[in-house]
Amino acid sequence: MGEEGQVISCHTINAWNQQIQKDKNRLIVVDFAASWCGPCRAIAPFVAELAKKMPHVTFVKVDIDEMKEIASDWGVEAMPTFLFLKDGKSVAQVVGAKKDELQQTIIKHSGNSGTSA
C-alpha cells in the first residue's frame, strides 16, 4: 500500500482501518487536511520530507472532505491537524502548520531521534 518514507493517502474507511491496524505498533502521524486549505498545502512538502527522513514512522494523510466520519471520530476541527497515534490511541496532537512543533512531537513520540538524515 505505501512504501517506507512516503505519506500514505487514505481515501476509504477500509484503507484507514487497514493502515491503523497494520502499523499500530509504531508511531502513526495522521495529517488531517483539505484540498482548499492553504496552510495544509504549504506544509505538505515538509511532511513529505519528514516521511523520507523518518522511515520508522508511518505518515497518513486524510482529506477531511472525503473522510468526514474519521475526522469527526477523532474530534478534528481545524486544518491542518496532526494526530499522533500509538497502539490505536491518540498520544498527541498539533493543530496548525507548525513545522518545529510537528517535528519535535514526532521525535518525542517515535522513540528515535531521526537525525541521521
GROMACS elastic network, one bead per residue, 0.5 to 0.9 nm:
[ bonds ]
;  ai    aj funct       b0    kb
    1     8     6  0.77608   500
    1    19     6  0.85957   500
    2     5     6  0.84551   500
    2     6     6  0.65156   500
    2     7     6  0.76192   500
    2     8     6  0.57603   500
    2     9     6  0.87003   500
    3     6     6  0.60095   500
    3     7     6  0.87579   500
    3     8     6  0.84401   500
    4     7     6  0.87508   500
    4    51     6  0.79586   500
    4    52     6  0.75918   500
    4    54     6  0.87219   500
    4    55     6  0.53437   500
    4    56     6  0.79564   500
    4    57     6  0.87152   500
    4    58     6  0.79986   500
    5    48     6  0.79277   500
    5    49     6  0.84247   500
    5    50     6  0.80363   500
    5    53     6  0.69546   500
    5    54     6  0.66207   500
    5    56     6  0.82487   500
    5    57     6  0.81970   500
    5    58     6  0.79082   500
    5    59     6  0.81859   500
    6    48     6  0.66267   500
    6    49     6  0.87827   500
    6    50     6  0.89963   500
    6    51     6  0.54566   500
    6    52     6  0.63434   500
    6    55     6  0.80080   500
    6    58     6  0.79704   500
    6    59     6  0.69038   500
    6    60     6  0.86100   500
    7    47     6  0.76870   500
    7    48     6  0.61090   500
    7    51     6  0.62715   500
    7    52     6  0.87206   500
    7    58     6  0.75108   500
    7    60     6  0.54804   500
    7    61     6  0.65190   500
    8    19     6  0.88119   500
    8    58     6  0.80155   500
    8    59     6  0.61328   500
    8    61     6  0.59564   500
    8    62     6  0.87692   500
    9    15     6  0.88038   500
    9    16     6  0.87683   500
    9    59     6  0.86594   500
    9    60     6  0.57479   500
    9    62     6  0.61873   500
    9    63     6  0.82006   500
   10    13     6  0.76952   500
   10    14     6  0.85801   500
   10    15     6  0.56251   500
   10    16     6  0.55167   500
   10    19     6  0.82581   500
   10    60     6  0.68838   500
   10    61     6  0.62419   500
   10    62     6  0.56854   500
   10    63     6  0.79260   500
   10    67     6  0.86020   500
   11    14     6  0.84723   500
   11    15     6  0.67201   500
   11    16     6  0.75224   500
   11    61     6  0.88751   500
   11    62     6  0.70681   500
   11    63     6  0.75118   500
   11    66     6  0.66847   500
   11    67     6  0.70809   500
   12    15     6  0.51861   500
   12    16     6  0.62749   500
   12    17     6  0.86657   500
   12    66     6  0.79289   500
   12    67     6  0.70814   500
   13    16     6  0.50177   500
   13    17     6  0.61047   500
   13    18     6  0.85702   500
   13    67     6  0.73665   500
   13    69     6  0.85204   500
   13    70     6  0.75923   500
   14    17     6  0.51613   500
   14    18     6  0.61378   500
   14    19     6  0.85706   500
   15    18     6  0.51794   500
   15    19     6  0.61285   500
   15    20     6  0.86236   500
   16    19     6  0.52293   500
   16    20     6  0.61485   500
   16    21     6  0.84956   500
   16    60     6  0.85760   500
   16    62     6  0.85321   500
   16    70     6  0.85864   500
   17    20     6  0.52338   500
   17    21     6  0.60104   500
   17    22     6  0.84208   500
   18    21     6  0.51485   500
   18    22     6  0.58899   500
   18    23     6  0.86049   500
   19    22     6  0.50948   500
   19    23     6  0.61904   500
   19    24     6  0.81354   500
   19    58     6  0.89833   500
   19    60     6  0.82930   500
   20    23     6  0.55838   500
   20    24     6  0.55915   500
   20    28     6  0.76614   500
   20    85     6  0.85236   500
   20    87     6  0.86504   500
   20    88     6  0.68041   500
   21    24     6  0.52624   500
   21    25     6  0.86197   500
   21    87     6  0.86322   500
   21    88     6  0.76239   500
   22    25     6  0.80720   500
   23    26     6  0.56259   500
   23    27     6  0.76513   500
   23    28     6  0.71934   500
   23    57     6  0.89685   500
   23    58     6  0.71851   500
   23    86     6  0.87605   500
   23    87     6  0.84133   500
   24    27     6  0.73129   500
   24    28     6  0.74874   500
   24    85     6  0.78225   500
   24    86     6  0.60631   500
   24    88     6  0.58254   500
   24    89     6  0.89593   500
   25    28     6  0.88782   500
   25    86     6  0.65531   500
   25    87     6  0.56158   500
   25    88     6  0.84804   500
   26    56     6  0.73815   500
   26    57     6  0.64767   500
   26    58     6  0.73108   500
   26    85     6  0.82982   500
   26    86     6  0.62059   500
   26    87     6  0.74279   500
   26   110     6  0.74465   500
   27    56     6  0.78470   500
   27    57     6  0.53041   500
   27    58     6  0.62836   500
   27    59     6  0.86076   500
   27    84     6  0.67998   500
   27    85     6  0.58616   500
   27    86     6  0.52027   500
   27    87     6  0.81283   500
   27   106     6  0.80847   500
   27   109     6  0.69931   500
   27   110     6  0.56552   500
   27   111     6  0.88856   500
   28    57     6  0.60187   500
   28    59     6  0.58372   500
   28    60     6  0.71090   500
   28    83     6  0.80006   500
   28    84     6  0.57453   500
   28    85     6  0.50359   500
   28    86     6  0.65091   500
   28    88     6  0.89043   500
   28   110     6  0.88323   500
   29    57     6  0.73184   500
   29    58     6  0.61588   500
   29    60     6  0.61270   500
   29    61     6  0.83936   500
   29    82     6  0.64558   500
   29    83     6  0.57130   500
   29    85     6  0.64404   500
   29   106     6  0.77015   500
   30    58     6  0.83739   500
   30    59     6  0.60098   500
   30    61     6  0.56978   500
   30    62     6  0.70275   500
   30    81     6  0.79656   500
   30    82     6  0.53886   500
   30    84     6  0.63760   500
   30    85     6  0.76998   500
   31    40     6  0.87084   500
   31    44     6  0.89408   500
   31    47     6  0.85429   500
   31    59     6  0.74872   500
   31    60     6  0.61032   500
   31    62     6  0.60382   500
   31    63     6  0.83608   500
   31    79     6  0.89038   500
   31    80     6  0.67146   500
   31    81     6  0.60449   500
   31    83     6  0.66953   500
   32    40     6  0.84980   500
   32    60     6  0.85802   500
   32    61     6  0.61111   500
   32    63     6  0.60533   500
   32    64     6  0.61931   500
   32    71     6  0.72010   500
   32    76     6  0.76093   500
   32    78     6  0.86075   500
   32    79     6  0.65927   500
   32    80     6  0.55820   500
   32    81     6  0.51822   500
   32    82     6  0.61729   500
   32    83     6  0.77735   500
   33    36     6  0.87183   500
   33    37     6  0.70646   500
   33    39     6  0.89664   500
   33    40     6  0.56673   500
   33    41     6  0.82735   500
   33    61     6  0.71525   500
   33    62     6  0.61621   500
   33    63     6  0.51165   500
   33    64     6  0.59691   500
   33    65     6  0.85749   500
   33    78     6  0.87247   500
   33    79     6  0.55704   500
   33    80     6  0.50104   500
   33    81     6  0.70274   500
   33    82     6  0.87689   500
   34    37     6  0.52969   500
   34    38     6  0.86534   500
   34    40     6  0.67639   500
   34    41     6  0.82961   500
   34    62     6  0.80772   500
   34    63     6  0.51109   500
   34    64     6  0.57548   500
   34    65     6  0.65600   500
   34    66     6  0.87724   500
   34    79     6  0.70994   500
   34    80     6  0.77306   500
   35    38     6  0.80500   500
   35    40     6  0.76524   500
   35    41     6  0.73302   500
   35    63     6  0.72730   500
   35    64     6  0.88929   500
   35    65     6  0.84369   500
   36    40     6  0.82940   500
   36    41     6  0.82815   500
   37    40     6  0.52889   500
   37    41     6  0.64977   500
   37    42     6  0.87955   500
   37    79     6  0.69093   500
   37    80     6  0.78295   500
   38    41     6  0.52491   500
   38    42     6  0.61678   500
   38    43     6  0.88336   500
   39    43     6  0.61972   500
   39    44     6  0.85419   500
   39    79     6  0.76187   500
   39    80     6  0.69491   500
   39    96     6  0.74998   500
   39    97     6  0.58653   500
   40    43     6  0.54716   500
   40    44     6  0.61473   500
   40    79     6  0.66672   500
   40    80     6  0.53722   500
   40    81     6  0.89128   500
   40    96     6  0.82668   500
   40    97     6  0.68330   500
   41    44     6  0.52438   500
   41    45     6  0.78513   500
   42    45     6  0.70973   500
   42    46     6  0.81107   500
   42    97     6  0.77419   500
   43    46     6  0.52778   500
   43    47     6  0.63190   500
   43    48     6  0.87891   500
   43    80     6  0.86835   500
   43    97     6  0.59062   500
   43    98     6  0.82080   500
   43    99     6  0.74302   500
   44    47     6  0.50854   500
   44    48     6  0.62297   500
   44    49     6  0.86896   500
   45    49     6  0.62284   500
   45    50     6  0.87357   500
   46    50     6  0.62912   500
   46    51     6  0.86665   500
   46    99     6  0.74747   500
   47    50     6  0.50551   500
   47    51     6  0.62227   500
   47    52     6  0.87648   500
   47    59     6  0.81103   500
   47    99     6  0.85086   500
   47   102     6  0.89309   500
   47   103     6  0.89890   500
   48    51     6  0.50614   500
   48    52     6  0.64414   500
   48    53     6  0.88180   500
   48    59     6  0.84693   500
   49    52     6  0.51675   500
   49    53     6  0.62900   500
   49    54     6  0.85955   500
   50    53     6  0.50072   500
   50    54     6  0.58567   500
   50    55     6  0.85728   500
   50    59     6  0.87558   500
   50   103     6  0.76820   500
   51    54     6  0.52160   500
   51    55     6  0.61423   500
   51    56     6  0.87401   500
   51    57     6  0.71802   500
   51    58     6  0.74043   500
   51    59     6  0.62927   500
   52    55     6  0.61150   500
   52   117     6  0.88815   500
   53    56     6  0.88873   500
   53   114     6  0.67067   500
   53   115     6  0.79578   500
   53   116     6  0.77963   500
   53   117     6  0.57834   500
   54    57     6  0.56881   500
   54    58     6  0.83586   500
   54   112     6  0.87203   500
   54   113     6  0.89591   500
   54   114     6  0.57365   500
   54   115     6  0.86446   500
   54   117     6  0.84925   500
   55    58     6  0.71413   500
   55   114     6  0.87852   500
   56   110     6  0.77554   500
   56   112     6  0.81642   500
   56   114     6  0.85713   500
   57   106     6  0.82126   500
   57   110     6  0.67871   500
   62    65     6  0.87272   500
   62    66     6  0.77647   500
   62    67     6  0.68000   500
   62    70     6  0.83577   500
   62    71     6  0.81423   500
   63    66     6  0.53550   500
   63    67     6  0.60540   500
   63    68     6  0.81454   500
   63    71     6  0.86529   500
   64    68     6  0.51732   500
   64    69     6  0.83761   500
   64    70     6  0.77833   500
   64    71     6  0.59604   500
   64    72     6  0.88560   500
   64    76     6  0.87610   500
   64    79     6  0.87606   500
   65    68     6  0.56703   500
   65    71     6  0.89100   500
   66    69     6  0.88194   500
   67    70     6  0.55372   500
   67    71     6  0.64971   500
   67    72     6  0.88245   500
   68    71     6  0.51595   500
   68    72     6  0.61260   500
   68    73     6  0.84688   500
   69    72     6  0.52016   500
   69    73     6  0.59213   500
   69    74     6  0.86645   500
   70    74     6  0.63652   500
   70    75     6  0.86122   500
   70    76     6  0.86306   500
   71    74     6  0.54165   500
   71    75     6  0.61989   500
   71    76     6  0.51342   500
   71    77     6  0.78529   500
   72    76     6  0.58076   500
   72    77     6  0.78114   500
   73    76     6  0.78016   500
   74    83     6  0.84939   500
   74    90     6  0.85596   500
   76    79     6  0.80168   500
   76    80     6  0.89661   500
   76    81     6  0.67077   500
   76    83     6  0.88619   500
   77    80     6  0.89938   500
   77    81     6  0.79137   500
   78    81     6  0.61547   500
   78    95     6  0.68752   500
   78    96     6  0.75012   500
   79    82     6  0.87118   500
   79    95     6  0.71021   500
   79    96     6  0.63239   500
   79    97     6  0.82895   500
   80    94     6  0.84344   500
   80    95     6  0.61276   500
   80    96     6  0.51373   500
   80    97     6  0.63132   500
   81    93     6  0.70579   500
   81    94     6  0.58680   500
   81    96     6  0.59997   500
   81    97     6  0.81110   500
   82    92     6  0.83896   500
   82    93     6  0.55671   500
   82    94     6  0.50521   500
   82    95     6  0.62172   500
   82    96     6  0.79688   500
   82    97     6  0.89653   500
   82   102     6  0.76818   500
   83    90     6  0.66921   500
   83    91     6  0.79003   500
   83    92     6  0.61922   500
   83    94     6  0.66548   500
   83    95     6  0.85325   500
   84    89     6  0.81790   500
   84    90     6  0.55986   500
   84    91     6  0.56011   500
   84    92     6  0.50916   500
   84    93     6  0.59580   500
   84    94     6  0.84018   500
   84   105     6  0.84100   500
   84   106     6  0.78007   500
   84   109     6  0.80807   500
   85    88     6  0.57870   500
   85    89     6  0.52184   500
   85    91     6  0.57385   500
   85    92     6  0.74284   500
   86    89     6  0.53564   500
   86    90     6  0.64723   500
   86    91     6  0.65461   500
   86   109     6  0.86078   500
   87    90     6  0.84250   500
   90    93     6  0.76620   500
   91   109     6  0.79827   500
   92   105     6  0.76010   500
   92   109     6  0.84046   500
   93   102     6  0.87182   500
   93   105     6  0.83900   500
   94    97     6  0.83488   500
   94    98     6  0.76025   500
   94   101     6  0.71695   500
   94   102     6  0.63419   500
   94   105     6  0.80585   500
   95    98     6  0.76301   500
   95   102     6  0.89692   500
   96    99     6  0.88626   500
   97   101     6  0.89352   500
   97   102     6  0.81316   500
   98   101     6  0.55063   500
   98   102     6  0.59807   500
   98   103     6  0.86103   500
   99   102     6  0.51285   500
   99   103     6  0.61225   500
   99   104     6  0.85866   500
  100   103     6  0.51966   500
  100   104     6  0.60592   500
  100   105     6  0.84718   500
  101   104     6  0.51710   500
  101   105     6  0.60078   500
  101   106     6  0.85465   500
  102   105     6  0.52795   500
  102   106     6  0.62687   500
  102   107     6  0.87565   500
  103   106     6  0.51885   500
  103   107     6  0.62781   500
  103   108     6  0.86273   500
  104   107     6  0.51190   500
  104   108     6  0.60508   500
  104   109     6  0.86828   500
  105   108     6  0.50189   500
  105   109     6  0.62043   500
  105   110     6  0.83897   500
  106   109     6  0.53686   500
  106   110     6  0.57591   500
  106   111     6  0.86363   500
  106   112     6  0.88877   500
  106   113     6  0.88911   500
  107   110     6  0.53597   500
  107   111     6  0.65785   500
  107   112     6  0.61669   500
  107   113     6  0.54270   500
  107   114     6  0.68248   500
  108   111     6  0.62907   500
  108   112     6  0.77769   500
  108   113     6  0.78172   500
  109   112     6  0.80528   500
  110   113     6  0.77343   500
  110   114     6  0.86753   500
  111   114     6  0.89418   500
  112   115     6  0.84216   500
  113   116     6  0.79943   500
  114   117     6  0.71303   500
